[in-house]
Amino acid sequence: LLAPQTPCRARPRTRVRASFVDLAPELPGPLVAALRERNIVAPTPIQEAAVGPLLGGASAMLAAETGSGKSVAFLLPTVARLEALDAGGDVAAAVLVLAPTRELALQLAADAAAIVGDESKVQLLVVGAATTADALKAARVVVATPKEALDAFSAYKVLGKKAAAFGAVVLDEVDALLPPKKKDYRSAGTKKRAAQTGKKKKQLTEKRQAANSPAEDVVRFVVKANPRPELQVVAASATASRATRDSLRSVLRQDPYGRWSEAPLDLFRVGEAEAEQKSRSVVVPSCVAHRYATVEKGASLDVTMRRVAKAAEALSPTSALVFLSAASGFTVKDAVSSLDKAGVPAEPLHSALNLDKRAQKDAAPGPTDLRAVLDGGHARVAGSFAAAASGAASAAAPVFVTFEDSARGLHFDGVDAVFSVGLPATPASYLHVAGRTGRRLGGETRPGTVVTVLPPKAVPILESWSNQLGDVAFDEL
């Protein structure tokens, strides 16, 4: 799960150091050893760019392609700083990591546990996880989804003390955590007529647009509660835009201690050579092939899934993911059933990751045993993909199905193919879906294919995204 990613094309303009020790000699030996145990020795370009400054306490935004090793780039230095930040109180210094989905939060918790070396020092605040005041007090890393973090701040008084001891706040997939607020560009006359005909509805809409996102509220709470001059804020995403950076800056400008009033956030951007030349922040890795298959508009679920099955038969992947776009209108449960009928063994990703709500109802109260979750969750899914990629798995290895929004940040080794059912919402959404394949397995980067199943009239829209994704070519399957 922690394996850093490298793109298929070399970056001749980027010099990468031979090891993390060369990159940052002050890194604690146990953390370097934890990386070495997972065969992570040489830093990736984003790690090369970011680890040193973050270890020095900089606040920054990391922009790099999917699979580039951003999680290690922000976890390693922020965890390494904690020992120096301990004040000797009864609450240990810690890192707060926010993620937009439970799936990503669980994976980040696994990464953090591997780096910290003690699973009990990593606490999850997500739907279905349980914790205690004592566990939070001793935690070195707290990984949370924003709404659950806000609830926990209210439920656990110790978490208020913990907020004052945070050494860093990390926002992974920051553009999903801090979506830009909608602006009302209507003329004064139009607004007046709208107020006269639907004043109450308009007021509700304006209230929703003005409300802060839960992640924004979490950051505001921590920044206000934490007077440490050493507090750093780190954001990361493959698709963070200027608007995202502006949103984060606007939150930090309200810091009562003035820590970010003058010094802007550093930006560490790493992309392929072509992306750098064209001023793009990121592109889809070059080893990913882009295909599409058509179904008639309004086609039934069974017809659509038979088309997915036919595409899978043509590609013969040993491991695959299926993402359902909002445009498809299908549910994961129904898609799994339909794929099974079409002869493709399938399983909901949230069930495979032990995130099924019905199973959680019978869970024993108390702190979540992270190892038990991982043994039955990410470790099993990642192991299935790794075994399939090595040829050890049977042809009946399941296809995991989830929604498009769950694609962000997830890493599993050896995914041969990704199927997007329906046109993704935006080019950025497509990038996150496509980025689940073409990733590193062991010491090599494994090529992959993404297939978008969509109506014929939507194909021109997909093809119009080519330039934004790095001049990729879409071929019909």
Disulfide bonds with the S-S distance in Angstrom:
Cys8-Cys287 2.11
